[in-house]
Amino acid sequence: MRQARPRPGSRAAAKKDELTKNWASVSESFPKSLDAVKKKLDACSHGAKMPAGMDKAKLADAKTQYDQLKQGWSDAAASFQQGNLLDAVNKTSVLKDGLAKLAEMLGIKS
């Protein structure tokens, strides 16, 4: 008995579904994590105890990283809004790594 081959259109639909699910997951978690980083940066800037190894120079660097991540998120969201799922998901892959490193540097547990 011959095995049925998936139609090319069904592979594209499956890929689109996978990208959409990935985007849905990231679009729920990433803004929350970004907000947690912002709160920690604000607290450190206003006199809260800084994490071990953090000084004013590293705090300034962390703020710059946050701004870059925030802009990257805006770019990824714009790609999604324009219907470019692959670009949006690819952008978030890089952003997630950067956000995880920044959160770790600030002592934020995930």
C-alpha positions as CSV (number, residue, x, y, z in Angstrom):
1,M,0.0,0.0,0.0
2,R,1.3,3.4,-0.9
3,Q,1.7,6.0,1.7
4,A,0.0,9.2,1.0
5,R,2.3,12.2,0.6
6,P,1.4,15.4,2.4
7,R,0.2,18.1,0.0
8,P,2.7,21.0,-0.3
9,G,0.0,23.3,0.9
10,S,-0.6,21.3,4.0
11,R,3.1,21.7,4.9
12,A,2.9,25.4,4.5
13,A,-0.3,25.5,6.6
14,A,1.4,23.4,9.3
15,K,4.4,25.7,9.3
16,K,2.2,28.8,9.6
17,D,0.3,27.1,12.4
18,E,3.6,26.3,14.2
19,L,4.8,29.9,13.8
20,T,1.5,31.3,15.0
21,K,1.6,29.2,18.1
22,N,5.2,30.2,18.7
23,W,4.2,33.9,18.3
24,A,1.3,33.5,20.7
25,S,3.5,32.0,23.4
26,V,6.2,34.6,23.0
27,S,3.7,37.5,22.8
28,E,2.3,36.4,26.1
29,S,5.5,35.9,28.0
30,F,8.0,38.4,26.5
31,P,6.2,41.6,27.5
32,K,5.8,40.3,31.1
33,S,9.5,39.5,31.3
34,L,10.4,42.9,29.7
35,D,8.2,44.6,32.3
36,A,9.9,42.7,35.2
37,V,13.3,43.9,33.9
38,K,12.0,47.5,33.6
39,K,10.7,47.4,37.2
40,K,14.0,46.1,38.5
41,L,16.0,48.7,36.5
42,D,13.7,51.5,37.9
43,A,14.1,50.2,41.4
44,C,17.9,50.0,41.1
45,S,18.0,53.5,39.6
46,H,16.0,54.9,42.6
47,G,18.2,53.5,45.3
48,A,17.1,49.9,45.7
49,K,19.9,47.4,46.5
50,M,21.6,46.4,43.3
51,P,22.3,42.7,42.5
52,A,25.7,41.3,43.3
53,G,28.3,42.5,40.9
54,M,26.2,45.4,39.6
55,D,27.5,48.9,39.7
56,K,26.4,52.2,38.1
57,A,28.3,51.5,34.8
58,K,26.7,48.0,34.5
59,L,23.3,49.5,35.4
60,A,23.7,52.0,32.6
61,D,24.6,49.2,30.2
62,A,21.6,47.2,31.4
63,K,19.3,50.1,30.6
64,T,20.8,50.4,27.1
65,Q,20.2,46.6,26.6
66,Y,16.6,47.0,27.8
67,D,16.0,49.9,25.4
68,Q,17.4,47.7,22.5
69,L,15.2,44.8,23.6
70,K,12.2,47.0,23.8
71,Q,12.8,48.4,20.3
72,G,13.5,44.8,19.0
73,W,10.1,43.8,20.4
74,S,8.4,46.7,18.7
75,D,10.0,45.6,15.4
76,A,9.0,42.0,15.9
77,A,5.4,43.0,16.7
78,A,5.4,45.2,13.6
79,S,6.5,42.3,11.5
80,F,3.7,40.2,12.9
81,Q,1.1,42.9,12.3
82,Q,2.3,43.0,8.6
83,G,1.8,39.3,8.4
84,N,5.4,38.3,8.3
85,L,5.3,35.5,10.9
86,L,8.7,34.0,10.1
87,D,10.5,37.3,10.5
88,A,8.6,38.1,13.7
89,V,9.4,34.7,15.2
90,N,13.1,34.9,14.1
91,K,13.4,38.3,15.7
92,T,12.0,37.0,19.0
93,S,14.4,34.1,19.1
94,V,17.3,36.6,19.4
95,L,15.4,38.8,21.8
96,K,14.5,36.0,24.2
97,D,18.2,35.1,24.6
98,G,19.1,38.8,25.3
99,L,16.2,39.2,27.7
100,A,17.2,36.0,29.6
101,K,20.8,37.2,30.0
102,L,19.7,40.7,31.1
103,A,17.2,39.2,33.6
104,E,19.9,36.9,35.0
105,M,22.3,39.9,35.3
106,L,19.7,41.7,37.3
107,G,19.0,38.7,39.6
108,I,15.5,38.1,38.2
109,K,14.5,34.5,38.5
110,S,12.4,33.1,35.7
